[in-house]
Amino acid sequence: MLGYKTAWNGGALILADRWYPSSKTCSGCGTVKTKLALSERTYHCDHCGLDLNRDVNAARNLLSLPPMGRRAKTPAEAAQDPAPPGSGQRTRNPAPHTRARPGTPGRKTRLPATHPPQ
């Protein structure tokens, strides 16, 4: 859906690899930490001394993806991305056909499977 909406509005969709270490990479000097626990909410770089909120650090790294050699997708490429698994059209109707019973406002009954909806 992001690819479709981006292409519709004339933008370029930039995708980060699923395992890109955006939280573990220093947005100041680019040093990558080997371990960073989820409980650590403040990122501290031992190399350059940067202290920053973990999420802000990750956001800065994601913003800098294209200059770091990642290629942005053109709108045409983004529109051609295959749909993710499980997003296809469903084959079963989630709700049975219903119709109001004559004389009972607001009350509905199930139709037999052989009758088309009215």
C-alpha positions in Angstrom: 0.0 0.0 0.0 2.9 2.4 0.7 4.3 1.8 -2.7 0.9 2.5 -4.4 0.3 5.7 -2.4 3.9 6.9 -2.9 3.6 6.4 -6.7 0.2 8.0 -6.8 1.6 11.2 -5.2 4.8 11.2 -7.3 7.2 10.4 -4.5 10.0 7.8 -4.1 9.8 5.0 -1.6 13.0 4.3 0.2 13.2 0.9 1.8 15.7 0.0 4.6 16.8 -3.6 4.9 14.9 -5.5 7.6 18.1 -6.0 9.5 19.6 -2.6 9.0 21.1 -1.6 12.4 19.4 1.9 12.6 19.3 1.8 16.4 22.8 0.4 16.8 24.5 2.9 14.4 25.8 6.2 15.6 24.1 9.0 13.6 27.1 11.2 14.3 30.1 9.1 13.3 28.6 5.9 11.9 30.1 3.5 14.5 28.0 0.4 14.9 27.5 -1.1 18.4 27.6 -4.9 18.6 24.9 -5.0 21.3 22.2 -2.6 22.4 19.5 -3.8 24.7 15.9 -2.8 24.1 15.8 -1.4 27.7 18.5 1.1 26.8 16.5 4.2 25.8 19.4 6.5 25.4 22.1 5.9 22.8 25.6 6.6 23.8 28.5 6.4 21.3 31.8 5.3 22.9 33.7 6.5 19.8 32.5 10.2 19.5 30.6 10.6 22.8 27.1 11.3 21.2 24.3 11.0 23.7 20.8 10.9 22.1 17.4 9.3 22.5 17.5 5.9 20.9 14.5 6.5 18.6 15.8 9.9 17.5 19.2 8.3 16.7 17.5 5.6 14.6 15.3 8.2 12.8 18.4 10.2 11.9 20.0 7.0 10.5 17.0 6.2 8.4 16.8 9.7 7.1 20.3 9.4 5.8 19.8 6.1 3.9 19.9 7.5 0.3 23.3 9.4 0.7 24.8 6.2 2.2 24.4 4.3 -1.0 20.9 3.0 -0.7 18.9 3.6 -3.9 15.5 5.1 -3.7 12.7 3.4 -5.7 11.1 5.4 -8.4 7.3 5.7 -8.3 7.1 3.1 -11.2 9.2 0.6 -9.3 7.3 1.2 -6.1 4.0 0.6 -7.9 5.2 -2.7 -9.3 6.2 -4.2 -5.9 4.3 -7.5 -5.4 1.7 -7.5 -2.6 2.8 -8.9 0.7 1.7 -12.5 1.4 -1.8 -12.7 2.9 -3.0 -9.4 1.4 -4.8 -11.0 -1.5 -8.6 -11.0 -2.0 -10.4 -13.4 0.3 -12.3 -16.2 -1.3 -15.0 -16.5 1.4 -17.6 -14.0 2.2 -17.1 -13.1 5.9 -20.8 -12.4 6.6 -23.8 -14.3 5.4 -26.4 -12.6 3.3 -29.1 -11.1 5.5 -32.4 -9.4 4.9 -35.0 -7.8 7.1 -38.1 -10.0 8.0 -41.3 -8.4 6.9 -43.1 -6.9 9.9 -40.1 -6.8 12.3 -38.1 -3.6 11.8 -34.4 -3.9 12.5 -34.4 -7.7 12.9 -32.6 -9.8 10.3 -32.6 -13.4 9.3 -30.2 -15.6 7.4 -31.1 -16.4 3.8 -30.9 -19.9 2.6 -27.7 -20.5 0.5 -29.8 -21.1 -2.7 -31.4 -17.6 -2.7 -29.5 -14.5 -4.0 -29.4 -11.4 -1.8 -32.3 -9.0 -2.1 
